[in-house]
Amino acid sequence: MLEDTIIPYFVERQEFQRILFIGSDWYTKPYNRYFRSKKYWTIEIDPVKKKYGAKKHVVGSLLNLSEHFTTNYFDLIICNGVFGYGIDTREATETSFQQCFQCLRSGGILVFGWNDILGFQPFSALEQCQSLQQFEPYVFTPLATTQYLVADSPNRHRFNFYLKPLPQ
């Protein structure tokens, strides 16, 4: 879903030029090709995994994102597979989404991919995370929904789409 639908949609749209992908591993290395015409950044806490990241890579924690990027810098942030796999507490989750909110421009999009089964999430983030509630649900046009359950995923992998609201 991520490689076939989500990434291509954002690559094709001109309004998404500055992109951050949170987390790097062997399976994220090909994303450099997808985003080659964009200002594509990755952040990963494990320095060994830098080799899988973007040319513009930060070795660091999502918890400290604003130490590396200015307010309103990114057009798109993709946070896939780190909730329950590095971001493991309520406090870390609140801080992480607050950092995303701060570094995402108004009208920018947050794609949040996570496993919706017990044992893979530190708490029920969607209902209980205050910093995530600063965002508005975003209807992802290709799927015509704000949240999508990957049908054949044994971990009940979901994608939720959020918009940082425009100032009023």
C-alpha positions as CSV (number, residue, x, y, z in Angstrom):
1,M,0.0,0.0,0.0
2,L,2.7,2.4,0.9
3,E,4.9,1.8,-2.2
4,D,2.0,1.2,-4.6
5,T,-0.5,4.0,-3.6
6,I,0.6,6.3,-0.9
7,I,4.1,7.3,-2.0
8,P,3.3,7.7,-5.7
9,Y,0.4,10.0,-4.9
10,F,2.6,12.4,-3.0
11,V,5.4,12.2,-5.5
12,E,3.1,13.3,-8.3
13,R,1.8,16.3,-6.4
14,Q,3.9,19.5,-6.7
15,E,2.8,20.9,-3.4
16,F,4.7,18.2,-1.6
17,Q,8.4,19.1,-2.1
18,R,9.9,18.8,1.4
19,I,9.4,15.3,2.7
20,L,10.5,13.5,5.9
21,F,10.4,9.7,6.3
22,I,10.8,8.6,10.0
23,G,12.8,5.4,10.4
24,S,15.3,3.8,8.1
25,D,15.9,0.1,7.4
26,W,16.7,-2.2,4.5
27,Y,13.2,-2.0,3.1
28,T,13.2,1.9,3.0
29,K,16.3,2.2,0.8
30,P,14.3,2.2,-2.4
31,Y,12.3,5.2,-1.3
32,N,15.3,7.3,-2.4
33,R,14.3,6.6,-6.0
34,Y,10.7,7.5,-5.4
35,F,11.6,10.9,-3.9
36,R,14.6,11.7,-6.1
37,S,13.0,14.9,-7.5
38,K,12.0,16.1,-3.9
39,K,13.9,17.4,-0.9
40,Y,13.7,14.1,0.8
41,W,15.0,13.6,4.4
42,T,15.1,10.6,6.7
43,I,15.6,10.4,10.5
44,E,16.6,7.3,12.3
45,I,18.0,7.0,15.8
46,D,20.3,4.0,15.0
47,P,23.5,5.2,13.3
48,V,24.0,1.8,11.7
49,K,20.9,2.3,9.7
50,K,22.0,5.5,8.1
51,K,23.0,3.6,5.0
52,Y,19.3,2.9,4.3
53,G,18.3,6.5,4.7
54,A,18.2,9.5,2.3
55,K,21.2,11.4,1.2
56,K,19.8,14.1,3.6
57,H,19.7,11.9,6.7
58,V,19.7,12.8,10.3
59,V,20.9,10.4,13.0
60,G,18.6,11.3,15.8
61,S,15.3,10.8,17.5
62,L,11.9,11.9,16.4
63,L,11.6,13.2,20.0
64,N,14.1,15.9,19.0
65,L,12.9,16.6,15.5
66,S,12.7,20.4,16.1
67,E,16.4,20.5,17.0
68,H,17.2,19.6,13.4
69,F,14.4,21.3,11.4
70,T,12.7,24.7,11.6
71,T,9.1,25.2,12.4
72,N,6.8,24.6,9.4
73,Y,9.6,23.1,7.3
74,F,8.0,19.9,5.9
75,D,5.1,19.5,3.5
76,L,4.7,15.8,4.2
77,I,5.8,13.6,7.1
78,I,5.5,9.8,6.8
79,C,5.7,8.1,10.2
80,N,5.4,4.4,9.5
81,G,6.2,1.5,11.8
82,V,7.8,3.4,14.7
83,F,4.7,3.4,17.1
84,G,5.4,0.5,19.4
85,Y,8.8,0.0,17.8
86,G,10.9,2.7,19.3
87,I,8.2,5.2,20.3
88,D,7.0,3.0,23.1
89,T,5.4,5.1,25.8
90,R,2.5,7.6,26.0
91,E,5.0,10.4,26.8
92,A,7.2,9.6,23.8
93,T,4.2,9.4,21.5
94,E,2.8,12.8,22.7
95,T,6.3,14.3,22.2
96,S,6.7,12.7,18.7
97,F,3.4,13.9,17.3
98,Q,4.0,17.4,18.9
99,Q,7.4,17.5,17.1
100,C,5.7,16.4,13.8
101,F,3.0,19.2,14.3
102,Q,5.7,21.8,14.9
103,C,7.9,20.9,11.9
104,L,5.0,20.4,9.5
105,R,3.7,23.4,7.6
106,S,0.1,24.5,7.8
107,G,-1.8,22.4,5.2
108,G,0.9,19.8,5.4
109,I,0.1,16.1,5.7
110,L,1.1,13.5,8.3
111,V,0.8,9.8,7.3
112,F,0.8,7.6,10.3
113,G,1.3,3.9,9.8
114,W,0.9,1.5,12.7
115,N,0.0,-2.0,13.8
116,D,-3.5,-2.2,15.4
117,I,-3.1,-5.2,17.6
118,L,-2.4,-5.6,21.3
119,G,1.3,-5.8,22.1
120,F,2.3,-3.6,19.1
121,Q,1.1,-0.3,20.5
122,P,2.0,1.3,23.8
123,F,-1.5,2.7,24.2
124,S,-4.6,3.6,22.1
125,A,-3.0,6.6,20.4
126,L,-5.8,7.6,18.1
127,E,-8.3,8.1,20.9
128,Q,-6.0,9.2,23.7
129,C,-3.1,11.1,22.2
130,Q,-3.6,14.9,22.8
131,S,-0.9,16.0,20.4
132,L,-2.4,13.9,17.6
133,Q,-5.7,15.7,18.1
134,Q,-4.2,19.0,17.0
135,F,-4.4,17.6,13.5
136,E,-7.5,17.2,11.4
137,P,-8.4,14.0,9.5
138,Y,-7.3,14.2,5.9
139,V,-9.2,12.4,3.2
140,F,-6.6,10.6,1.2
141,T,-8.1,10.9,-2.3
142,P,-6.9,7.6,-3.9
143,L,-8.5,5.6,-1.1
144,A,-11.3,8.1,-0.4
145,T,-10.8,7.7,3.4
146,T,-9.0,9.2,6.4
147,Q,-7.9,5.7,7.6
148,Y,-7.1,2.5,5.8
149,L,-6.7,-1.0,7.1
150,V,-4.3,-3.1,4.9
151,A,-6.5,-6.1,4.2
152,D,-3.9,-8.9,4.1
153,S,-1.8,-7.6,7.0
154,P,-1.3,-10.1,9.8
155,N,-0.5,-7.2,12.1
156,R,-3.6,-5.2,11.1
157,H,-1.4,-2.5,9.7
158,R,-3.3,0.8,9.3
159,F,-2.6,4.1,7.7
160,N,-4.2,7.2,9.1
161,F,-4.0,10.5,7.3
162,Y,-3.9,13.9,9.0
163,L,-3.7,17.5,8.0
164,K,-2.1,20.3,9.9
165,P,-4.9,22.9,9.9
166,L,-4.5,26.2,8.2
167,P,-4.4,29.3,10.5
168,Q,-7.8,30.8,11.0
